[in-house]
Amino acid sequence: MSEAAEKITTWDSIEGEESMAEGHEPAWQSLIGYVEEPDLSASRVLDFGCNRGGFLRALYSKLPYRDALGVDIAEDSVAFANAHKGNTPCTYAHNRVLANEKNSFDLAFSHEVVYLLPDLIEHAKEIRSVLKTGGAYYLAIGEYAENPLWERWKKTVAEFSPVPPQTYSLQDIAKAFQDNGFEVSVRRMVCDKFLPYDASDGKYLLNPMELVDFMTRYMMLFKMKAI
């Protein structure tokens, strides 16, 4: 990781972070609904790219786990997550702690994170190193080469993101994991609930149809099983 990445405090303004958490909630609930493991009570869980901790709180309310770790390179976001975890059995920390977590996790998750990583193969190797054999990594992604909205969105992300966005294809993602210790499966991740929409935003979405298409057609969910 670069020296610049080490100094990241947050991904966006406080207002942007709050808006992102609200916008991601329907996708988090959809992702949780696709988890095939019915009982996580004995499981240790990793959230890679945890931001302000919302996903692990949402997961625990539906599928209580034994304990969890959320990691992110945005240090103020990590501090916020730790301060607002309540009674949830989880801890949040900088990504660097994963170097000490070999074969530690039964399940791992990421949501809308991989397109911000500079090296997919390095990421696949890192996730394999921290997962137990037989464990699974659920990777949800909507920002990829085949999504026709991404070409425009990438320019928007680049204006505020402290790390440059990447354009990976779905094949790039699948191959990186298959070549580094995983069996790969994939499906559409359909978010079929009412979706919050701000008609005055214009930052990403030009009309409600783009939102509905994104959340019902273009969100993809990989399940990578560690072998």
BAVEXBA-500142 format. One line per 2 residues: for each residue x, y, z of N, C-alpha, C. Coordinates in steps of 0.001 Angstrom, whole numbers, plus 500000, padded with zeros to 6 digits. Atoms other than C-alpha are relative to their C-alpha. Example, Ala and Ser with C-alpha at 12.3 -4.5 7.8 and 13.67 -1.06 7.14 Angstrom:
BEGIN
500890 498810 500000 512300 495500 507800 500900 501200 500000  499180 498810 499940 513670 498940 507140 499230 501090 500730
This chain:
BEGIN
500847 498808 500000 500000 500000 500000 500878 501236 500000  499190 498809 500124 501311 503444 499133 499983 500825 501269
499957 499104 498846 502353 506054 501679 498766 500879 500054  501204 499157 500031 499432 508214 500527 498798 499254 500538
501129 500797 499521 496970 505400 501156 500050 499828 501503  499864 500170 498564 498360 504972 504657 499420 501188 500767
500398 498784 499306 497294 508561 505474 498542 500359 499761  501405 499722 500269 493670 508341 504325 499223 500022 501312
500815 499912 498791 491266 509484 507033 498536 499674 499731  501397 500266 500333 487898 509306 505261 499870 499937 498488
500205 500130 501440 486480 508505 501814 499295 501203 499407  500811 498901 500519 484198 511529 501499 499735 500953 501160
500445 499123 498929 482719 514399 503482 499088 499224 500943  500907 500655 499052 480670 513536 506567 498623 499801 499364
501300 500114 500664 477523 514253 504546 500036 498890 498948  499858 501045 501009 478798 512024 501760 500045 498607 500610
499919 501292 499320 479619 509226 504179 498614 499571 500490  501336 500324 499505 476159 509406 505745 499075 499614 498858
500823 500308 501166 474496 509439 502334 500356 498632 499425  499567 501291 500519 476586 506460 501226 499438 498862 500843
500518 501042 499123 475546 504434 504272 498501 499789 499764  501446 500111 500262 471855 505212 503635 499745 499319 498665
500185 500585 501317 472179 504324 499960 500384 498542 499926  499536 501380 500033 473985 501075 500688 499112 499044 500793
500792 500877 499122 471470 499772 503229 499161 498977 499231  500758 501027 500735 469142 498095 500663 500890 498920 499402
499078 500990 500558 472130 496409 499025 500553 499093 501086  499534 500838 498885 473442 495217 502413 498940 498963 500345
501064 500940 499652 470067 493668 503187 499851 498928 498931  500063 500979 501078 469994 492006 499780 501147 499009 500102
498836 500865 499858 473517 490652 500229 499818 499012 501144  500218 500884 498849 472648 489251 503651 498998 498911 499653
501001 500978 500401 469639 487528 502112 500539 498894 499111  499391 501012 500863 471912 485656 499691 501019 499107 500708
499027 500811 499270 474211 484248 502380 499451 498587 500172  500484 501390 499990 473944 480465 502125 500224 499298 501334
499749 500606 498686 475286 479685 505602 498870 500412 500955  501175 499633 499217 472177 479524 507845 500292 500423 501425
499687 499752 498589 473952 479831 511208 501445 500488 500100  498662 499432 499853 476906 482126 511878 500425 500111 501462
499764 499808 498563 476823 481787 515661 501375 499528 500451  498651 500460 499657 480172 479964 515689 501050 500570 499057
499123 499508 501063 481720 481986 512855 500699 501305 500354  499275 498732 499956 484362 484665 512767 499933 500609 498602
500342 499340 501263 483580 487214 510047 500924 501192 499763  499221 498842 500424 485663 489753 508114 499162 500853 499061
500563 499038 500957 484256 492880 506455 501167 500803 499446  498873 499317 500642 486876 494124 503991 499487 501274 499344
500499 498713 500482 486379 497837 503320 498772 500415 500778  501168 499854 499117 484099 498380 506306 499459 501415 500062
500416 498607 499898 483935 502205 506075 499543 500298 501430  500466 499591 498670 481772 503326 509042 499291 498883 500769
500435 501147 499209 480760 499833 510132 498573 499549 499818  501422 500306 500130 477182 499670 508897 499696 498575 499602
500326 501346 500468 477380 496305 507169 500056 498984 501129  499902 500999 498934 478565 494325 510193 498880 500156 501022
501150 499820 499116 475834 495881 512328 498747 499403 499372  501170 500552 500693 473222 494967 509705 500056 498479 499966
499857 501454 500043 474604 491438 509362 499668 499376 501347  500219 500578 498663 474555 490818 513118 498522 500011 500377
501423 499937 499658 470916 491885 513371 499196 498900 499317  500705 501049 500742 469911 489200 510826 500635 498622 500200
499268 501263 499848 472601 486515 511191 501086 500201 501053  499017 499734 498942 474319 486847 514577 501230 499103 499872
498735 500714 500101 477979 485842 514407 500699 499980 501359  499244 500072 498737 480460 484919 517136 500771 501291 500240
499297 498722 499938 482727 487887 516444 500436 500383 498589  499683 499510 501339 483883 490014 513532 501066 501078 500071
499018 498940 500183 486603 492321 512281 499650 500752 498727  500153 499162 501179 486020 495226 509918 501287 500761 499767
498754 499279 500301 489019 496732 508146 499767 501011 498882  500074 498951 501004 489466 499889 506104 501282 500819 500107
498828 499136 499942 492276 502286 505198 499643 501426 500397  500444 498664 499594 490180 505353 506123 499892 500035 501521
499863 500154 498556 491169 505863 509740 498900 500706 500796  501106 499356 499300 488475 508354 510779 498727 499168 499900
501168 500870 500171 485846 506000 509375 500081 498807 500951  499793 501111 499065 487323 503134 511406 499703 500451 501426
500262 499488 498648 487225 505279 514549 498502 500183 500229  501450 499844 499890 483574 506137 513879 499338 498636 500207
500599 501338 499890 482755 502433 513421 500184 499433 501398  499766 500509 498641 484362 501511 516741 499155 500727 501035
500763 499210 499041 482548 504329 518539 498503 499724 499935  501442 500195 500191 479151 503269 517172 499619 498532 499841
500302 501427 500164 479302 499460 517312 499005 499476 501027  500939 500445 498986 477130 499254 520424 500402 498682 500610
499731 501316 499414 476843 495692 521723 500379 498951 498959  499627 500946 501049 477815 494142 518396 501411 499472 500266
498685 500568 499678 480759 491716 518928 500993 500133 498852  499083 499778 501105 483053 493309 516389 501007 501081 500362
498940 499017 499850 486211 495376 516173 500331 500539 498618  499628 499376 501264 487322 497791 513477 501437 500485 500074
498583 499654 499997 490901 498473 512435 500463 500302 498584  499373 499757 501297 493198 499552 509617 500335 498671 499343
499709 501223 500754 493808 496964 506879 501294 499315 500408  498691 500577 499694 497356 496457 508104 499919 498848 501004
500088 501058 498989 496127 494184 510926 499807 498626 499375  500224 501297 500644 495306 491467 508389 501279 499183 499887
498727 500731 500036 499004 490556 508316 500122 499034 501167  499952 500858 498810 498414 488970 511738 498767 499120 500138
501274 500726 499931 495160 487191 510870 499978 498782 499077  499942 501148 500907 496274 484117 508929 499030 498900 500446
500940 501112 499736 493593 481379 508673 499062 500297 501169  500777 499565 498836 491385 483337 511070 498495 500021 499794
501408 499691 500229 488005 483791 509378 499262 498865 499294  500882 500973 500650 485125 481526 508420 499314 500605 498776
500656 499293 501102 483483 484126 506172 500614 501386 499858  499583 498626 500264 484527 487382 504533 498999 500634 499040
500917 499238 500848 482484 490091 502820 500688 501268 499513  499705 498638 500435 483086 493153 500697 498845 500469 499132
501083 499416 500782 480561 495495 499133 500503 501292 499374  499601 498801 500731 481497 498037 496451 501393 500484 500426
498649 499690 499539 485199 497890 497367 501056 499682 498949  498917 500549 500818 487174 495908 494797 500452 500963 498901
499619 499085 501080 487107 498613 492107 500962 501091 500472  499051 499031 499454 489209 500805 494430 501356 499378 500335
498742 500682 499688 491990 498224 494805 500914 500005 498780  499100 499915 501145 495073 498644 492608 500462 498652 499465
499456 501298 500403 495895 494914 492443 499042 498888 500428  500966 501060 499695 493210 492210 492227 500682 498725 500489
499321 501240 499625 495695 489347 492481 500513 500093 501433  499552 499814 498628 497212 490762 495654 498832 499866 500978
501186 500087 499145 493710 491090 497096 499549 498548 500158  500403 501406 499930 492802 487488 496223 500931 499211 500913
499028 500704 499154 495996 486237 497862 499829 500360 501470  500178 499583 498613 495378 488292 500988 498751 499369 500607
501227 500604 499480 491795 487077 501374 500192 498501 500218  499758 501440 499804 492919 483472 500855 500845 499745 501239
499117 500211 498851 495575 483874 503529 499272 500153 501332  500695 499789 498724 493084 485042 506173 498782 499099 500162
501143 500921 499916 490262 482600 505325 500456 498588 500353  499779 501423 499771 490139 479088 506694 499639 499222 498732
500385 500866 501114 490027 476310 504105 498532 499607 500162  501441 500245 499945 486370 475806 503242 499195 501247 500293
500685 498742 499760 485557 479390 504189 499608 500665 498693  500521 499354 501210 483828 481731 501759 500126 501505 500082
499929 498546 500157 484231 485287 500523 498869 500435 499082  501077 499422 500788 481086 487092 499358 500435 501393 499537
499502 498763 500593 482145 489885 496987 498888 500604 499150  501064 499309 500743 479424 492296 495852 500601 501191 499276
499380 498947 500803 480301 494678 493042 499039 500473 498906  500786 499443 501101 478497 497008 490668 500834 500836 499056
499120 499148 500791 481442 498987 489327 501003 499125 499252  499160 500885 500803 482956 496884 486560 499798 500336 498530
499937 499576 501400 483694 497116 482848 498700 499784 499240  501207 500329 500765 480472 495491 481612 498782 500848 500383
501102 499129 499588 478223 497939 483502 500059 501287 499165  499942 498825 500875 477335 500685 480965 499996 501327 500754
499980 498780 499204 476972 503223 483793 501391 500338 500521  498724 499828 499317 480528 502757 485007 500910 501013 499325
499108 499055 500689 482317 504797 482331 499765 501425 500496  500314 498667 499489 480503 507922 483526 500285 500110 501494
499819 499969 498552 480585 507029 487234 501465 500048 500401  498577 500034 499653 484322 506376 487202 500573 501411 500077
499527 498619 499987 484964 510041 486390 499529 500717 501258  500531 499378 498784 482747 511094 489295 500758 499514 501217
499261 500565 498859 484461 508730 491737 501396 500595 500070  498624 499500 500031 487877 509964 490641 500115 501419 500544
499960 498623 499524 486924 513525 491643 500121 500100 501516  499968 499898 498543 486599 512705 495360 500749 498870 500688
499378 501143 499349 488152 509313 496034 501482 500259 500265  498574 499827 499714 491543 509410 497789 500892 498969 499310
499241 500957 500815 492586 506393 495704 499317 499900 498643  500605 500004 501339 492054 506107 491939 499162 498754 499753
500831 501165 500332 489201 503843 490782 500595 499233 498829  499510 500892 501047 490027 500878 488554 498819 499485 499175
501021 500650 500814 488101 499285 485703 500390 498541 499810  499803 501436 500132 488024 495516 486132 498766 499396 499335
501127 500764 500530 485868 493120 484143 499615 498926 501004  500409 501122 499147 483894 490358 485823 500948 498816 499803
499034 501062 500264 486307 487946 484148 501306 500253 500752  498798 499668 499233 489249 489767 485744 499851 499551 501454
500244 500362 498604 487708 489243 489168 499989 498486 500170  500091 501457 499903 486844 485593 488587 501360 499335 499852
498701 500621 500267 490274 484750 487211 500982 500240 501139  499091 499699 498901 492165 486499 490011 499785 499053 501167
500282 500878 498865 490414 484354 492604 500174 498532 499636  499843 501397 500400 490323 481100 490661 501483 499612 499946
498576 500279 500101 494077 481345 490106 500725 500051 501342  499338 499811 498712 494750 481951 493797 499261 499340 501164
500473 500831 498903 493049 479232 495785 498522 500007 500277  501440 499944 499773 489316 479643 495284 499224 499274 498900
501039 500380 500943 486365 477966 493617 499053 501187 499878  500759 498776 500251 484326 480739 492018 498580 499679 499559
501375 500028 500494 480568 481065 491691 499471 501429 500011  500470 498625 500159 478551 484122 490725 498513 500021 499669
501399 499797 500335 475011 485425 490434 499704 501497 500004  500471 498629 499851 473103 488667 490018 499548 500210 501443
500493 499657 498672 472407 490407 493320 498853 500995 499815  501182 499184 500297 468870 491719 492927 499480 500634 501283
500565 499256 498870 467719 494411 495358 498573 500394 499621  501376 499848 500477 463952 494222 495024 499105 500773 500962
500781 499172 499084 462876 496639 497772 499937 501432 499465  499993 498588 500356 462028 500343 497546 501386 500577 500260
498640 499487 499963 465256 502261 496927 499982 501508 500224  499955 498549 499791 466016 505737 498354 500539 500704 498753
499594 499276 501204 466277 508225 495482 499893 501498 500241  499974 498553 499857 467263 511905 495582 500043 500618 498604
500102 499457 501357 466093 513641 492410 500873 501231 499790  499181 498797 500129 468269 516687 493157 501497 499698 500029
498589 500341 499847 471540 514805 493496 500768 500190 498693  499338 499900 501285 472727 514238 489937 501461 499606 499999
498588 500362 499912 476100 513013 491164 500290 498717 499243  499860 501268 500704 475657 509470 489867 498807 499708 499112
501216 500461 500655 472052 508928 488865 499279 501153 499322  500682 498954 500743 470358 510971 486159 498491 499848 500039
501437 500233 499919 466933 509387 486656 499764 498726 500810  500281 501184 499183 465181 506704 488757 500285 498679 499290
499767 501248 500707 465538 504095 486012 501454 499533 500150  498597 500387 499816 469325 504187 486349 500191 499324 501351
499899 500620 498683 468978 503414 490054 499419 498595 499984  500642 501313 500025 466564 500545 489461 500812 499010 499167
499169 500887 500827 468695 499111 486656 501249 499565 500752  498776 500334 499272 471817 499289 488783 499738 498955 501081
500256 500862 498843 470239 497593 491785 499324 498681 499639  500664 501249 500377 468380 494906 489838 500682 499268 498847
499358 500628 501159 470528 494261 486730 501519 499922 500107  498552 499883 500100 474098 495333 487323 500763 499631 501262
499301 500460 498803 474898 494403 490924 500269 498505 499871  499593 501400 500105 476825 491114 490887 500563 499525 501338
499526 500577 498746 477633 488789 493778 500801 498731 499702  499142 501173 500089 480560 486397 493740 500043 499290 501355
499679 500786 498815 480968 483588 496236 501263 499223 499689  498706 500645 500215 484595 482488 496433 500250 499041 501169
499757 500992 498967 485176 479261 498349 501480 499663 500065  498576 500268 499820 488672 478784 499771 500270 498506 499952
499693 501432 500157 490178 475430 498709 501455 499734 500360
